[in-house]
Amino acid sequence: MRLFLVLFALQFLAFMVYTPTAIYKVGSLDKFPSGDQLAKLIGRAALKRHLTRETLEERIDERWHKNYSLLQLFNILGVALVLKVLHHRRYLAEHLVFAAHFLAFSYIVTLVVNGPVYAMAGFHPGPLQKVVSAVTIVILLVYLFLAQRRFYGDTPASTAFKTVLLWGGRAAVNVVLLGGSLIAAVLMVH
Protein backbone atom coordinates (compact mmCIF):
# COMPACT_ATOMS: atom_id res chain seq x y z
CA MET A 1 0.00 0.00 0.00
CA ARG A 2 2.84 2.39 0.82
CA LEU A 3 4.45 1.73 -2.54
CA PHE A 4 1.19 2.53 -4.31
CA LEU A 5 0.70 5.78 -2.40
CA VAL A 6 4.31 6.91 -2.86
CA LEU A 7 4.22 6.17 -6.59
CA PHE A 8 0.86 7.90 -6.96
CA ALA A 9 2.27 10.97 -5.20
CA LEU A 10 5.38 11.02 -7.42
CA GLN A 11 3.36 10.58 -10.60
CA PHE A 12 0.79 13.15 -9.51
CA LEU A 13 3.47 15.72 -8.65
CA ALA A 14 5.37 15.08 -11.86
CA PHE A 15 2.27 15.75 -13.95
CA MET A 16 1.00 18.63 -11.83
CA VAL A 17 3.88 20.89 -10.78
CA TYR A 18 6.11 21.21 -13.85
CA THR A 19 4.09 23.30 -16.31
CA PRO A 20 5.06 21.54 -19.59
CA THR A 21 3.97 18.18 -18.17
CA ALA A 22 0.91 19.52 -16.34
CA ILE A 23 -1.93 17.15 -17.11
CA TYR A 24 -3.78 17.61 -13.82
CA LYS A 25 -4.50 21.31 -14.30
CA VAL A 26 -7.70 22.89 -15.55
CA GLY A 27 -5.63 25.14 -17.85
CA SER A 28 -4.21 22.04 -19.57
CA LEU A 29 -7.70 20.90 -20.53
CA ASP A 30 -7.85 23.90 -22.91
CA LYS A 31 -5.43 22.02 -25.17
CA PHE A 32 -8.04 19.40 -26.05
CA PRO A 33 -10.52 19.85 -28.93
CA SER A 34 -13.45 20.83 -26.69
CA GLY A 35 -11.21 22.89 -24.41
CA ASP A 36 -12.48 26.20 -25.75
CA GLN A 37 -15.94 25.40 -24.39
CA LEU A 38 -14.44 24.65 -20.97
CA ALA A 39 -12.47 27.90 -21.10
CA LYS A 40 -15.68 29.84 -21.78
CA LEU A 41 -17.45 28.12 -18.87
CA ILE A 42 -14.59 28.90 -16.51
CA GLY A 43 -14.49 32.49 -17.76
CA ARG A 44 -18.21 32.91 -17.05
CA ALA A 45 -17.88 31.29 -13.64
CA ALA A 46 -14.96 33.61 -12.81
CA LEU A 47 -17.04 36.66 -13.76
CA LYS A 48 -19.92 35.50 -11.54
CA ARG A 49 -17.53 35.11 -8.62
CA HIS A 50 -15.75 38.43 -9.39
CA LEU A 51 -12.41 36.65 -9.89
CA THR A 52 -9.90 36.48 -12.68
CA ARG A 53 -9.92 33.31 -14.74
CA GLU A 54 -6.42 32.43 -13.50
CA THR A 55 -7.44 32.79 -9.85
CA LEU A 56 -10.47 30.58 -10.34
CA GLU A 57 -8.36 27.98 -12.18
CA GLU A 58 -5.86 27.95 -9.30
CA ARG A 59 -8.65 27.44 -6.78
CA ILE A 60 -10.24 24.68 -8.85
CA ASP A 61 -6.84 23.01 -9.32
CA GLU A 62 -6.13 23.11 -5.59
CA ARG A 63 -9.49 21.54 -4.74
CA TRP A 64 -9.26 19.04 -7.64
CA HIS A 65 -5.83 17.84 -6.51
CA LYS A 66 -7.05 17.40 -2.96
CA ASN A 67 -10.20 15.53 -4.07
CA TYR A 68 -8.35 13.27 -6.50
CA SER A 69 -5.66 12.43 -3.94
CA LEU A 70 -8.28 11.45 -1.39
CA LEU A 71 -10.04 9.22 -3.92
CA GLN A 72 -7.02 7.05 -4.73
CA LEU A 73 -8.07 4.30 -2.37
CA PHE A 74 -11.32 4.15 -4.33
CA ASN A 75 -9.19 3.64 -7.45
CA ILE A 76 -7.83 0.44 -5.92
CA LEU A 77 -11.30 -0.57 -4.74
CA GLY A 78 -12.86 0.12 -8.17
CA VAL A 79 -10.29 -1.99 -10.00
CA ALA A 80 -10.60 -4.71 -7.34
CA LEU A 81 -14.38 -4.81 -7.80
CA VAL A 82 -13.96 -5.21 -11.56
CA LEU A 83 -11.54 -8.06 -10.83
CA LYS A 84 -14.07 -9.59 -8.42
CA VAL A 85 -16.65 -9.67 -11.22
CA LEU A 86 -14.14 -11.24 -13.62
CA HIS A 87 -12.61 -13.68 -11.11
CA HIS A 88 -15.47 -14.32 -8.71
CA ARG A 89 -13.93 -17.36 -6.99
CA ARG A 90 -11.26 -15.29 -5.25
CA TYR A 91 -11.59 -13.14 -2.14
CA LEU A 92 -11.87 -9.37 -2.48
CA ALA A 93 -8.68 -8.96 -0.43
CA GLU A 94 -6.72 -10.80 -3.13
CA HIS A 95 -8.15 -8.49 -5.78
CA LEU A 96 -7.26 -5.44 -3.68
CA VAL A 97 -3.63 -6.57 -3.52
CA PHE A 98 -3.55 -7.28 -7.27
CA ALA A 99 -5.15 -3.91 -8.05
CA ALA A 100 -2.66 -2.04 -5.84
CA HIS A 101 0.27 -3.78 -7.54
CA PHE A 102 -1.09 -3.15 -11.02
CA LEU A 103 -1.81 0.53 -10.33
CA ALA A 104 1.64 0.98 -8.78
CA PHE A 105 3.17 -0.55 -11.92
CA SER A 106 1.05 1.74 -14.09
CA TYR A 107 2.37 4.78 -12.20
CA ILE A 108 5.96 3.60 -12.72
CA VAL A 109 5.38 3.13 -16.45
CA THR A 110 3.74 6.53 -16.74
CA LEU A 111 6.65 8.19 -14.95
CA VAL A 112 9.28 6.38 -17.01
CA VAL A 113 7.63 6.55 -20.46
CA ASN A 114 5.44 9.66 -20.43
CA GLY A 115 7.40 11.81 -17.97
CA PRO A 116 10.60 12.37 -19.95
CA VAL A 117 8.74 12.91 -23.24
CA TYR A 118 6.35 15.46 -21.75
CA ALA A 119 9.20 17.13 -19.84
CA MET A 120 11.09 17.73 -23.09
CA ALA A 121 8.27 18.31 -25.57
CA GLY A 122 5.48 19.41 -23.23
CA PHE A 123 2.02 17.94 -23.03
CA HIS A 124 0.07 18.72 -26.18
CA PRO A 125 -2.68 16.56 -27.67
CA GLY A 126 -1.48 15.43 -31.06
CA PRO A 127 0.62 12.76 -32.77
CA LEU A 128 3.38 12.64 -30.14
CA GLN A 129 0.90 12.35 -27.28
CA LYS A 130 -0.95 9.59 -29.15
CA VAL A 131 2.25 7.62 -29.74
CA VAL A 132 3.35 7.98 -26.11
CA SER A 133 -0.11 6.93 -24.92
CA ALA A 134 -0.13 3.95 -27.29
CA VAL A 135 3.27 2.76 -26.03
CA THR A 136 2.12 3.12 -22.43
CA ILE A 137 -1.13 1.26 -23.12
CA VAL A 138 0.65 -1.61 -24.90
CA ILE A 139 3.12 -2.01 -22.02
CA LEU A 140 0.30 -1.96 -19.46
CA LEU A 141 -1.88 -4.41 -21.41
CA VAL A 142 0.99 -6.88 -21.81
CA TYR A 143 1.81 -6.58 -18.11
CA LEU A 144 -1.84 -6.94 -17.15
CA PHE A 145 -2.19 -10.07 -19.30
CA LEU A 146 0.96 -11.67 -17.87
CA ALA A 147 0.14 -10.69 -14.28
CA GLN A 148 -3.44 -12.03 -14.50
CA ARG A 149 -2.24 -15.20 -16.18
CA ARG A 150 0.26 -15.83 -13.41
CA PHE A 151 -1.93 -14.74 -10.47
CA TYR A 152 -5.29 -16.21 -11.52
CA GLY A 153 -4.06 -19.12 -13.67
CA ASP A 154 -6.68 -18.91 -16.44
CA THR A 155 -6.19 -20.06 -20.01
CA PRO A 156 -4.54 -17.61 -22.41
CA ALA A 157 -7.81 -16.95 -24.28
CA SER A 158 -9.76 -16.39 -21.08
CA THR A 159 -7.01 -14.15 -19.71
CA ALA A 160 -6.90 -12.10 -22.92
CA PHE A 161 -10.67 -11.57 -22.79
CA LYS A 162 -10.55 -10.64 -19.11
CA THR A 163 -7.64 -8.28 -19.77
CA VAL A 164 -9.74 -6.34 -22.27
CA LEU A 165 -12.67 -6.22 -19.86
CA LEU A 166 -10.44 -5.19 -16.97
CA TRP A 167 -8.87 -2.45 -19.07
CA GLY A 168 -12.34 -1.11 -19.86
CA GLY A 169 -13.33 -1.31 -16.20
CA ARG A 170 -10.17 0.50 -15.15
CA ALA A 171 -10.86 3.22 -17.72
CA ALA A 172 -14.41 3.62 -16.39
CA VAL A 173 -13.11 3.89 -12.82
CA ASN A 174 -10.59 6.55 -13.94
CA VAL A 175 -13.25 8.56 -15.76
CA VAL A 176 -15.52 8.48 -12.71
CA LEU A 177 -12.73 9.45 -10.30
CA LEU A 178 -11.11 12.14 -12.45
CA GLY A 179 -14.39 13.55 -13.71
CA GLY A 180 -16.11 13.30 -10.35
CA SER A 181 -13.24 14.95 -8.50
CA LEU A 182 -13.10 17.76 -11.09
CA ILE A 183 -16.86 18.36 -11.00
CA ALA A 184 -16.81 18.33 -7.20
CA ALA A 185 -13.91 20.80 -7.24
CA VAL A 186 -15.79 23.18 -9.54
CA LEU A 187 -18.88 22.99 -7.33
CA MET A 188 -16.89 23.45 -4.10
CA VAL A 189 -14.87 26.51 -5.16
CA HIS A 190 -16.17 29.85 -3.97
N, C-alpha and C positions, 0 to 999 in steps of 0.2 A: 504494500500500500504506500509506503514511504517513497519507493522508487517511482511509482505512478505520479504521486503528487509533486515530487521534485522535478520530474521530467515535464509534467504539465506546466509548472511554473516557469521553467526555462524556455519552453516552447512559446508560452503565452507572452513572456517578456520579450523574447526575440522578435515576435511578430506584432508587438505593440509599441515598444519604446523607440526603436530606430525607424525614423520616418520612411525611408525607402522600402522597408519590409513591412510596414504597418498594414496588416490585414484587419486587425481588430480595432479599427477606428471608423467612426461614422463618415469622416471625410474621405476615407478610402473607398467607400461604397459608391461615391460619385464616379469612379472610374468604370463602373459597369454600365452596360447599355441603358438600363432604366434608372441610372443614377441621377439624371437630371430631374426626374420627378421627385426623388427623395430630397434632393437639394432644395427644390421649391417648397416641399412640405416643411422642411427644417427652417427655411427662411421665413415662412408664414408663422410657424410656431415661435420663432425668435421674436418676431414683431409683436405677437400677442403678449409675450412675456416681457417686452421692453428690454430685450437683450440683443447683443450682436450675434450673428450666426456662429462665429467662432466660439464665443462663450457658451452658447447652448450646446454646441458639439462637444466641447470639453466636459460639460456637466453630464451629458448623455454618455460619453465615453467612460467617465469615472464610474457612473452607476452601472453601465453595461459590464465593465470589467469585474466589478464586485459581484454582480449577479451571476455572471458566467463562471467565475471562480467557485462560488458557493454551490453551483449546480454540477460540479464535476463528479461528485459521488453518484449523482443520478445518471451520469454518462455510463459509469460502470454498471449500475443497476439496469439501465435500459438495454445495454448490449447483453447482459446476463439473462434478462428475460427473453430476449430473442433467442439466445442459445437454449434456454429452457424449453421453448416451443419446438426448436429443431431437434434437441436431444433430451427428450422428456424423461428418460430413465435415470438421469443423473440428478444429484442434489443441487439446489440453487447455489449453495456455497462453492461447489466445484466450478460452476459457471461464472461466479463472481471473481474467482481467482483467475480463470482463463481470460475473462474480459479485461481485468486489470493488467495482465501481462500483455495482451494484444494491444491495448490502448497505449501502454508504456512504449512498446515497440513502435507503434505508429508515430508517437511523438519524437522518438529518436530518428526515425526515417525522415520525418518532416524537417527536423533540425539539420540533418546531414545533407539531404538532397535539396530541399527548397531554400533553406536559410542562406547558403552561400550565393546561390543564383540571384535571389531577391536582394541580397546585400549589395551585389555588384550592379545588377541591372535595374533594381527597383521592382516593386510589384505593380504590374500593369496587365490587365486582361488583354490577351492577344496570343499570337503563336507561341512565344516563349513560355508563357504561363501555362498554356495547354500542354506543351511538351513536358514541362516539369511536373505538372499534375498527372499526366499519363504515366510517366516513369514511377512516380510515387505510388499510384494506384496499382500498377503491375507488381511492384515489389510487395506491397501490402497484401494483394490477392494471393500471390504465390506463398507468402509467409502464412497467411490465414489458412490456405489449403493444407500446407504441410503441418501446421500446428494442430489443426482439427483432426487430420488423419492420424497423427501420432497420439493425441490426447483422447480422442473418442473412438478410434479404431474402426471407423466405417470403411466401406469399399470406396475405391477411387471415384466411381460415378456418383455415389451418394454424397461423398464429401464435396465433390465439385458443385453439385446442386445446392447443398447446404451452404457452401461458401458464397454463392451468388445471393442466396436468400439472406444470409447474415450480413453481407455487404449492403444490401438494400435496407435491412433493418437498422444497421449502424448509421446509414445516411439519414434515415427518418429520425432517429434519435438526435443526431447532430442538428438537423433542421429545427426540430422542436426546441432543443436547448439554446441554440444560437438565436433563432428567431424569437423564442419566448423571452429570453433574457434581454434582447434588444427592445422588444415591444414593452416589456415591463420597465426598462430604463427610461424610455421615452415618456411613459405614463407617470413615472415617479419624479421626474425632474421638474423643478419649480421654476 
